[in-house]
Each structure stands twice: as C-alpha cells, then as structure tokens.
Amino acid sequence: MKFERMECGSVRNGKLAAGCEHCIEGGKMVLFVTGRCDTGCYYCPVSLEKKGKDVIYANELRTSSKPAIIEEAESMDATGTGITGGDPLMNTDRTVNAIRMLKEHFGKGHHIHLYTSTMDLERIRRVVDAGLDEIRFHPRTEMWSHMQDTPLKDIVDALDIDVGIEVPALPDHRDELDALVGYAESIGVDFVNLNELEFSESNWDMMEKYHYDLVDELSSAVAGSEETAAYVMERHPDMRIHFCSSTFKDGVQLRNRLKRKAEKSAKEYEVITEDGTVIKGVLYGDLEEARRLLSEEYDVPDILMNVDGERNRLEVAPWVLEEIASELPYRCYEVEEYPTADRLEVERAPLN
C-alpha cells in the first residue's frame, strides 16, 4: 500500500476506518458513557472531571437525559457516534441502551463505533446485537508483545463488524508496538489507528517518570511518538494503519465538528468564523434596561439580542454593538466562543 499524507501531519496506509471518516467530516458525536476503567494506562489523557467518575457527556454537554443526548446529536447534524470512556464496557447495560437509542432515532445508517479495553466476548456480543458497527480495542501496554495470550483472535473470528486496534504510539515501546501491529495483521484485524501521544493535565506525571519531552513549546505532542508510528508503518506496509497526529485532532476533526455545530445551531446574532467558532457582542449591567434601551433608542430588533441569564449578560449582534458601544453606559465586548455546550471562550476584546 502507498502511504498518503493528510492534513496536519497525519498519515494513512490504506483506507480509513469508517468511524474515522465520520470524525474527519465533523459528523461524529462523542458519547462519553462512563469515566470508569480498570486498565490503568499511565498515559490516559481523559480530563480530571471525567477520569474515574461515572459521568455521561454528549460532546461537551454533561447529561444523563436521553432527549438531551439526541438533541446534542441533532444540533451538529451527526452522521455517527463514537462511544468512549473510561471503558464503555464497564457499564454494558448503559452502552447497549445508548446504541439502541441512537439507532432507533437516527436509523441504521447512523454509524456507531466504540473504544474498549475489555475483551469479553459475551459483553461484546451484547453491544454488537444492539447495533454497533465498529469496535476498537485498546489492549494493556504490557500485553502488546504477547497478544496471543488474549482472546483477540477468537473475537475477530466471531464478529461480523469491523474490528480495529487503537493505541498511542509510545516512543519507549516501539518494539512492543511493532509486535502488536504484526499480530493484529496476522489474525485479520481490519485496521490499526496509532495516535500521537499527548500530554494533558491528567497525565502530566508521565513526562518526568518516563523522561518524555514535548515536540516544541507550543505543542502537546510528545517527542518521538510520530517517529515511532512511522517506523511501525514502514514495517507493515500491507496493514491498514492511520497515524493520527495531535494537530490533526484540533486542526481538522474538531474544527469540522465545530463548523457543523455552528452552521446548524448559530443564532441570528452570531457570526460564524472559518474555524467554526462564533463571534457575538456582549454587554454587562442592568440587562432588561439595556435591552429596552437598545430596542427603543437604537431600533435593535429582538432577533439580534438575547438575555443570557446564566452568564448575566446581554448578547447582541457584534456588528450592531460595535457601532453603538461608545455611546452606551455598559461594559461592552466582542467575544469569540466555541458553539458547544460549555461555550468555551477563545478571545474577547473590549468595545468601549
């Protein structure tokens, strides 16, 4: 197979997994069904508010409400869902219910893939019977060089859905990773995804313990991970392998998801940027009085304003607020945010 370089440093060797296609297009909702996991990977990047906790998130929205999960998927026009954790098979009942719910609402064409470290065929059959389309295994690092001692081959032989391996390219486990990919190829695993190892707030202690360095001061990628993936890909040219870089996740996958979300759910007073963020004007003060003033004195239509009680501010079309901010007795800003449930603020600039 021929290696194909993609955006932001990612490389693929053969056709991408179907779940990856949905992700790249920005059509995949991330359904975090539980933070519980007994694998204990030292490099786990799951955030501190999720790791080890039995919580549910649909993208950035924390919820246990089925209607809210469906609404979040609809708000981004999701074509598929990636079910993740923790380990989703630590709560098989919840995962089965989620798959059934999504399939019943969106139809069989809604692609669902799942990440797990659990190689329990009985539990796996339950999620497959519920409608799962693709499963990705994340074996413990200590098992990479002797996967023949795991049930993986029996699982691959028993399933009719796509089966993959997805692990980080650990710089100090090159030979073990090579053995893992070689075994996966020998038993008919459909694809392997190698993720660039990343530093996060929840795994920072690995940097000193394992003598890792960052690629550069502006990156969260660990030095040597990309080179490790390249080595393994060269060693297995006939295996479908995708190296997913750290910058690819933000520069392509996240950006495309944000754009889908913004185009589907942005309000009339919000401006969508090329990166999928939204820009709005905000002012602080007596919100009802400010709204009355803008409506009566400046003829600003209601559709271009919104009282955000949660953040105690009046949101206004930025092109409107820019024109009148200097005349208003309120603190006014132009704000750039993610169009997500947490509305992460990217930047703000004062207008007066």
C-alpha positions in Angstrom: 0.0 0.0 0.0 1.1 3.6 -0.6 1.4 6.0 2.3 -0.8 9.0 1.9 0.0 12.2 3.8 -3.1 14.0 5.1 -3.6 17.4 6.7 -1.7 18.5 9.9 0.9 15.7 9.8 -1.5 12.7 9.8 -0.6 9.7 7.5 -2.6 6.8 6.4 -1.7 3.5 4.8 -4.8 2.3 3.1 -8.5 3.1 3.6 -9.5 4.8 6.8 -11.9 3.1 9.2 -15.5 4.2 8.7 -15.6 5.8 12.1 -12.6 7.9 11.2 -14.3 9.1 8.1 -17.2 10.4 10.1 -14.8 12.0 12.6 -12.8 13.8 9.9 -16.0 15.2 8.3 -17.0 16.5 11.7 -20.1 14.3 11.8 -19.2 12.2 14.8 -20.8 12.9 18.2 -18.6 11.8 21.1 -20.7 10.0 23.7 -18.7 9.5 26.9 -20.7 6.9 28.7 -18.6 6.5 31.9 -15.2 7.5 33.2 -14.8 4.1 35.0 -11.9 2.0 33.7 -9.7 -0.7 35.2 -7.0 -0.7 32.6 -4.9 1.9 34.3 -2.9 3.3 31.4 -0.3 5.8 32.7 -0.7 7.9 29.5 -4.5 8.2 29.8 -5.4 11.8 28.7 -9.0 11.8 30.0 -9.7 15.0 31.8 -9.8 15.2 35.6 -13.5 16.0 35.7 -14.2 12.7 33.9 -11.4 10.2 34.8 -12.6 7.5 37.1 -16.1 9.1 37.5 -19.3 7.6 36.5 -20.5 10.5 34.4 -22.0 10.9 30.9 -21.1 13.6 28.3 -22.5 14.1 24.9 -19.7 16.1 23.3 -19.1 18.8 25.9 -22.6 18.5 27.5 -22.8 16.7 30.8 -26.2 14.9 31.0 -27.9 11.7 31.7 -31.0 12.7 29.7 -31.8 10.7 26.6 -33.6 13.6 25.0 -30.6 15.9 25.7 -28.2 13.4 24.0 -30.4 13.2 21.0 -30.7 17.0 20.9 -26.9 17.3 21.0 -26.6 14.9 18.1 -29.2 16.8 16.1 -27.6 20.1 16.9 -24.5 19.1 15.0 -26.3 17.0 12.3 -24.4 14.0 13.5 -23.9 11.2 11.0 -22.4 8.9 13.6 -21.3 8.5 17.2 -18.1 7.4 18.9 -18.8 5.8 22.2 -15.9 6.2 24.6 -14.9 6.5 28.3 -13.3 5.3 30.5 -14.3 1.9 29.2 -17.8 1.7 27.9 -18.0 -2.0 28.6 -17.6 -1.3 32.3 -21.3 -0.4 32.1 -22.5 -2.6 29.3 -26.2 -2.0 30.1 -25.8 1.8 29.7 -23.8 1.3 26.5 -26.4 -1.1 25.0 -29.2 1.3 25.8 -27.3 4.2 24.2 -26.6 2.3 21.0 -30.3 1.2 20.7 -31.5 4.7 21.4 -29.3 6.2 18.7 -30.2 3.6 16.1 -33.9 3.8 16.8 -33.9 7.6 16.5 -31.4 8.1 13.6 -31.8 4.8 11.8 -29.3 2.1 10.8 -27.3 4.5 8.7 -26.1 6.3 11.9 -22.6 4.8 12.3 -21.6 3.8 15.8 -18.1 2.8 16.9 -16.8 2.0 20.3 -13.5 2.1 22.2 -12.8 -0.5 24.9 -10.0 -2.5 26.6 -12.4 -5.2 27.6 -12.1 -8.5 25.6 -15.1 -10.2 27.0 -17.0 -11.8 24.1 -20.3 -12.0 25.9 -20.3 -8.3 26.6 -19.1 -7.6 23.1 -21.9 -9.6 21.5 -24.4 -7.6 23.5 -23.3 -4.3 22.0 -23.0 -5.8 18.5 -26.5 -7.2 18.8 -27.7 -3.7 19.9 -26.4 -2.3 16.5 -22.7 -1.5 17.0 -20.9 -1.0 13.6 -17.3 -1.0 14.6 -15.2 -1.8 17.7 -11.7 -0.6 18.6 -9.6 -2.4 21.2 -7.1 -0.7 23.4 -5.1 -3.6 24.9 -3.0 -3.0 28.0 0.6 -2.0 27.2 2.1 -5.0 28.9 0.2 -7.3 26.5 1.4 -5.7 23.3 4.2 -8.2 22.8 2.2 -11.3 23.6 -1.3 -10.7 22.3 -1.6 -14.4 21.5 -2.4 -14.8 25.3 -5.5 -12.7 24.9 -8.9 -13.6 23.4 -8.5 -11.2 20.5 -8.2 -13.8 17.7 -11.4 -15.5 18.9 -13.2 -12.2 19.0 -12.1 -11.3 15.5 -13.2 -14.6 14.2 -16.6 -14.4 15.9 -17.6 -10.9 14.8 -19.0 -9.7 11.5 -18.4 -6.0 12.2 -15.2 -4.0 11.7 -12.6 -4.7 14.4 -9.6 -2.4 14.9 -6.8 -1.6 17.3 -6.3 1.9 18.5 -3.4 2.8 20.8 -0.9 5.7 21.2 2.5 5.4 19.5 4.6 5.3 22.7 8.2 6.3 21.9 9.7 3.9 24.5 7.6 0.9 23.4 8.5 0.8 19.7 9.2 -3.0 19.6 6.1 -3.9 21.6 4.0 -1.7 19.3 5.6 -3.4 16.3 4.7 -6.8 17.8 1.1 -5.7 18.4 0.6 -4.5 14.9 2.2 -7.6 13.5 -0.1 -9.8 15.5 -3.2 -7.8 14.5 -2.2 -8.2 10.9 -1.7 -12.0 11.3 -5.2 -12.6 12.7 -7.2 -10.4 10.3 -7.8 -7.2 12.4 -9.3 -4.7 9.9 -7.3 -1.6 10.8 -4.9 -0.1 13.3 -5.0 3.5 14.5 -1.9 5.0 16.0 -2.5 8.2 17.9 0.3 10.7 18.6 1.0 10.6 22.3 -0.2 13.8 24.0 0.5 15.5 27.3 -2.6 16.6 29.3 -3.4 17.9 32.8 -4.3 14.4 33.9 -1.2 12.5 32.7 1.5 15.2 33.4 3.4 13.0 35.8 4.3 10.6 33.0 6.6 13.3 31.4 9.2 13.1 34.2 8.7 9.5 35.1 9.2 8.2 31.6 11.6 11.0 30.5 9.3 12.3 27.8 9.8 15.7 26.1 7.4 17.8 24.1 7.9 18.3 20.4 8.0 22.1 21.0 6.8 24.7 23.4 3.5 25.2 21.6 2.6 21.6 21.2 1.1 19.0 23.5 2.6 16.2 21.4 5.3 14.0 22.9 8.6 13.9 21.0 9.4 10.6 19.3 5.8 9.4 19.0 5.5 10.4 15.3 8.8 8.7 14.5 7.6 5.5 16.3 4.5 5.4 14.3 6.4 5.9 11.0 8.7 3.0 11.9 5.8 0.7 12.5 4.0 1.8 9.4 7.1 1.1 7.3 7.4 -2.3 8.9 3.8 -3.2 8.0 3.1 -1.8 4.6 0.2 -4.1 3.9 -1.7 -3.3 7.0 -4.3 -0.5 7.1 -2.8 2.0 9.5 -3.7 5.5 10.3 -1.3 7.8 12.2 -3.5 10.5 13.8 -1.4 13.5 14.8 -2.1 15.8 17.7 -2.7 18.8 15.5 -5.0 16.7 13.2 -7.4 16.3 16.1 -7.7 20.0 16.6 -7.0 21.3 13.1 -9.3 19.0 11.2 -11.6 16.9 13.3 -12.6 19.4 16.0 -12.7 22.3 13.5 -15.1 20.4 11.2 -17.3 19.4 14.1 -17.5 23.0 15.3 -18.4 24.2 11.9 -21.2 21.6 11.6 -22.4 22.6 15.0 -22.3 26.3 14.3 -23.9 26.1 10.9 -26.7 24.1 12.4 -27.3 26.0 15.7 -25.9 29.5 15.5 -28.3 32.3 16.3 -29.1 35.2 14.1 -26.9 37.5 16.2 -23.8 35.3 16.0 -21.2 35.3 13.2 -19.6 32.0 12.3 -15.8 32.0 11.6 -13.8 29.8 9.3 -12.7 27.8 12.3 -16.3 27.1 13.4 -16.3 29.4 16.4 -18.9 32.1 16.8 -18.5 35.8 17.4 -21.0 37.8 19.3 -21.3 41.1 21.2 -21.9 41.1 24.9 -22.7 43.8 27.4 -22.9 43.7 31.2 -25.1 45.7 33.5 -28.9 46.0 34.0 -29.8 43.6 31.3 -33.5 44.4 31.0 -32.9 48.1 31.0 -30.1 47.6 28.4 -32.4 45.6 26.2 -35.1 48.2 26.4 -32.5 51.0 25.6 -31.2 49.1 22.5 -34.7 48.4 21.3 -36.3 51.8 21.8 -33.4 54.2 21.3 -31.3 52.3 18.7 -34.1 50.2 17.0 -32.2 46.9 17.5 -34.7 44.1 16.7 -35.3 41.4 19.3 -33.9 38.8 17.0 -30.5 40.4 17.3 -30.4 40.3 21.1 -30.6 37.6 23.8 -30.6 37.8 27.6 -28.1 35.2 28.9 -29.2 34.7 32.5 -26.7 32.0 33.1 -23.8 34.3 32.4 -25.6 37.5 33.4 -25.1 39.4 30.1 -26.9 40.6 27.1 -25.8 39.1 23.8 -26.0 41.4 20.8 -25.1 41.1 17.2 -21.4 42.1 17.0 -21.9 44.4 14.0 -24.6 46.3 15.9 -22.7 46.6 19.2 -19.6 47.8 17.5 -21.5 50.8 16.2 -23.1 51.9 19.4 -20.8 50.7 22.2 -19.1 54.0 22.6 -22.5 55.6 23.4 -23.6 53.0 25.9 -23.2 53.2 29.7 -22.3 49.5 29.9 -19.2 47.4 29.6 -19.2 46.0 26.0 -17.1 43.3 24.4 -16.8 41.3 21.3 -16.4 37.6 22.3 -15.3 34.6 20.3 -16.6 31.2 21.6 -17.0 27.6 20.7 -20.6 26.8 19.7 -20.6 23.9 22.2 -22.5 23.2 25.4 -19.6 24.6 27.6 -19.3 27.7 25.3 -15.5 27.8 25.8 -14.3 31.4 25.3 -11.5 31.7 22.8 -11.0 35.5 22.9 -12.6 38.7 23.9 -11.9 42.4 23.0 -13.4 45.5 24.7 -15.6 47.7 22.5 -15.6 50.7 24.8 
